[in-house]
């Protein structure tokens, strides 16, 4: 069973707290996160790097990719463990600062940085911008000059290496929108060196998410030494390499990445380049820590199949619809009941509002509780108000105590943001 989750007296618990009690106190659907699981994942990455690196070597800066789960409480907890931060928007910058991150521990990525985002990042003094295109470089130089604050930049290389568990989350192929080619990188580095308001310091690279094949990282890493040498031979300073993230989690029966082998390749290929090493784990740190707690609304039996209709919907968790993603589903109680085959669906008026088909689950009835597993990443942060449904509550559990870190959104909260012009009243 996932770290942080265990069965006690026939009922599932998270970090010592009954999920039944959480449902009673906070309702459903509700996202629940295990602090113990997050810490275990963070320690796994940090530990692998410490085992691989010489004692006198500087450890990589672990910048949590907060798009995976951006609740300020989650960010604060990861900061307390030693994480830095990777952001992709001005909103995430503000969340990170509110969570107590030092601006110099924040890295800004993304292909479409807005003028406002760039200005805000410059004013607080972030660690670096990961540049995705020459027009972006020119814009950052322009804005930096206008406000009189220099920008530190690295260039995102598109290594033409496929990586990712689904084509929509692969980012390192030539066809993808991310990064620039090796040829363009040399041009961009020279342009930046000639600019007054930016300082180029290195290269970044991220090939995708849910990268199970550890050799994909090695293939990408092996492109970097020659590029660094070419840049240095041309008189450029290269002091940082951001090697991205992409570490997978278990959704069904996937083989996890061999972190020790990965760390050894970082040591053998990247460390000799004498650079600051930056990593960007996201999903890996929080994905398996979270579940979506839900209640059975109806059991609909037909001549061809049986439907388990739950109160969670695709607006609460979009991954199955968007990525055809698999998520484990389990009963919270009566876990030894006979098995039955269900289609697990939500209440939204879309056939796509389906979490699983032909799934063998514990036989359940109206009012029973269930969890949808591995929803700590790209769950709540991708939720919407479709069908005018309020967003779920979020609960963080640590040391036998549940903490509400986001209250449930009411329908009134949603409707009250609508503005009716006077002429329609």
Secondary structure, DSSP 8 states (H G I E B T S, - for coil): --TTEEEETTEEEETTEEHHHHHHHH-SSEEEEEHHHHHHHHHHHHHHHHHHS-TTS---EEEEETTS---HHHHHHHHHHT-EEEESSHHHHHHHHHTT--GGGEEE--S---HHHHHHHHHHT-SEEEE--HHHHHHHHHHHHHHT--EEEEEEB-------SSGGGB--STTSSSSB-HHHHHHHHHHHHH-SSEEEEEEE---BSSB--HHHHHHHHTTHHHHHHHHHHTT----EEE----B---SSS-----HHHHHHHIIIIIGGG--EEEE---HHHHGGGEEEEEEEEEEEE-SS-EEEEES--TTT--HHHHH-----EEESS-TTS-EEEEEEE-SSSSTT-EEEEEEEEE---TT-EEEE-S-SSSSGGG---GGG----EEEEEETTEEEEEE----HHHHHTT----GGG-
